[in-house]
Amino acid sequence: MEMEGNAAQPLTCSNDAERVDPYGFERHHDFEPYKEMMNEYVAVLNRRSMRWSKLLQEKPHVEKNLTVKRYVRKGVPNEHRARIWMAASGAQKQLQSNPGYYQSLLAMEHDSMLKDTIQTDMHRTFPDNVLFRSKAEPSLQKALFNVLLAYGHHNKAVGYCQGMNFIAGYLIIITKDEEKSFWLMDALLVRMLPDYYSPAMLGLKTDQEVLGELVKTKCPAVGQLMAQYPGIWTLVVSRWFICLYIDILPIETVLRVWDCLFYEGSKVLFRVALTLIIHHQQEILRARSLMDVWECFKQITSGAFTLDCHNFMQKIFAEPGSLSMATIDKLREKCRQRILEEESGQP
């Protein structure tokens, strides 16, 4: 089901009186720095937009190759985002292979507990976004509810858990289409991030530990500091990963991260985390207690470094150095095994 409206046109900012960004988020505290950044970033967006339009005219079928990968890393213009995300993630193929499936999920008899759980989270989803208010015209709450309900029936092993509402919300803002949001969500939760949202959250726990292993190699001094606090990675980065940086990084930066996530897969999440840690290692190393570390990890995700999304994205592919999917997979196997042994009480 496609929705009307211009929820996301990032080339212009709303007027100062409203202090609302082009995605519907109210920006009472950082509107001026955001506006300054956007005034400079608009030139980049316009250049990218022209290049993407030319590329897609020449090759309407989005293929995975070095040119497209380079284009994706430099940012996908908002008008092409849904198309690129759908093609790169395999969601478009799924949508075309399953005509009418999304509507059939909405038409079936619904699990009352699933409905109630999702409904409870409706008012908690982006309270600072004018498009998700129940009185908004049109309100995106109904679309959000539909996508989450359909997904809960489609993937019974996951059902619904907190964090999924924010991901579905971002997808709806960008695609303005329920069915596309549903299939993009499936690409994320099943193919890219398996077991992140299952009841045991083994995938999420594993990736937190993988990040810890990567930090030991890429930033040994921080690795040594963190080793003093068992379980620290769960405390400081679980929200980074479970929300895919939503409400952690500024929205333009999150969308640029997602461009690469849909194209290159989950290793991008580690590149972002490593860049934040490496770039701020001096501040982190000043921490003298668990609370200091926690507070520092909250601080390093905001400010000029993360707001300047174009510069930040260049850094994530430079600062952590080489990071292959083979390395990630090997570490995942090691960390998953360790977690399973700990949970089963085996030595």
ABEGO torsion letter per residue (X at the ends): XBBBEBABBAABBBBAAAGBBAAGBBBAAAAAAAAAAAAAAAAAAAAAAAAAAAAAAABABBBBBAAAAAAAAAEBBAAAAAAAAAAAAGAAAAAAABBGAAAAAAABBBBAAAAAAAAAAAAABGAABAAABAABOBBAAAAAAAAAAAAAAABAAAEBBBGAAAAAAAAAAAAGBAAAAAAAAAAAAAAABBGAABAAGAAAAAAAAAAAAAAAAABAAAAAAAAABBGAAAAAAAAAAAAGGBGABBAAAAAAAAAAAAAAEAAAAAAAAAAAAAAAAAAAAABABAAAAAAAAAAAABEAAAABAAAAAAAAAAAAEBBBAAAAAAAAAAAAAAAAAAAAGBX
